[in-house]
Amino acid sequence: MPSHEKDFLTPKQLARRWQVSVEYLYRAVLGQPGGVPAMKLGDGSRARWRIALHVIEDWERKHSPPHYE
């Protein structure tokens, strides 16, 4: 896989990473206010979504609970 393909995740890959359902991502996270910004490629029910890895990592840092030592 070319390196640039690793710079984006599909909703299925993000769901696996976060251990949630793909349906939850579409309903509550992707492109929603306060959610993860995502690119929608195309229109209609066959549209494809891609989420930039750096955007996911930034969102995770901002929304993760603090780490206590």
Phi and psi in degrees as a GROMACS rama.xvg file:
@    title "Ramachandran Plot"
@    xaxis  label "Phi"
@    yaxis  label "Psi"
@TYPE xy
-59.8898  150.37  PRO-2
-61.4386  -33.5659  SER-3
-65.9539  -24.0353  HIS-4
-70.7065  -21.0166  GLU-5
-80.743  -8.47828  LYS-6
-80.4405  -8.88631  ASP-7
-132.083  147.155  PHE-8
-116.352  151.314  LEU-9
-85.1133  163.387  THR-10
-56.826  -36.5385  PRO-11
-63.062  -41.6335  LYS-12
-66.7864  -40.5639  GLN-13
-67.2956  -39.4891  LEU-14
-60.1063  -42.2183  ALA-15
-63.7694  -42.8105  ARG-16
-61.36  -41.83  ARG-17
-92.9069  -4.9219  TRP-18
57.7268  49.1233  GLN-19
-130.813  171.123  VAL-20
-81.3502  153.981  SER-21
-61.9938  -37.8633  VAL-22
-59.3712  -41.4167  GLU-23
-60.8116  -43.6024  TYR-24
-58.8344  -47.12  LEU-25
-64.2382  -39.922  TYR-26
-76.0157  -40.9677  ARG-27
-119.124  -10.9797  ALA-28
-125.204  -54.4927  VAL-29
-69.9471  119.355  LEU-30
70.3769  6.32303  GLY-31
-86.6426  156.046  GLN-32
-56.7199  126.288  PRO-33
79.7583  -3.80649  GLY-34
-91.6073  -169.125  GLY-35
-80.7059  124.37  VAL-36
-64.4972  135.477  PRO-37
-139.545  156.985  ALA-38
-97.7376  126.731  MET-39
-100.385  119.29  LYS-40
-100.974  102.202  LEU-41
101.503  -175.449  GLY-42
-127.668  166.326  ASP-43
78.6942  -170.29  GLY-44
-70.6201  -16.36  SER-45
-97.7096  8.34165  ARG-46
-61.9876  147.585  ALA-47
-108.314  143.149  ARG-48
-113.116  144.109  TRP-49
-137.235  141.474  ARG-50
-124.604  125.286  ILE-51
-66.8919  133.805  ALA-52
-58.9252  -40.687  LEU-53
-65.5842  -31.2595  HIS-54
-67.9507  -42.6335  VAL-55
-61.3428  -46.8792  ILE-56
-63.1356  -40.6192  GLU-57
-62.8665  -45.091  ASP-58
-62.5898  -42.0157  TRP-59
-62.0254  -42.2033  GLU-60
-62.5014  -41.9013  ARG-61
-72.6405  -26.9557  LYS-62
-110.794  4.72431  HIS-63
-84.4163  146.71  SER-64
-65.9645  155.363  PRO-65
-64.5511  150.311  PRO-66
-96.301  125.863  HIS-67
-105.862  142.577  TYR-68
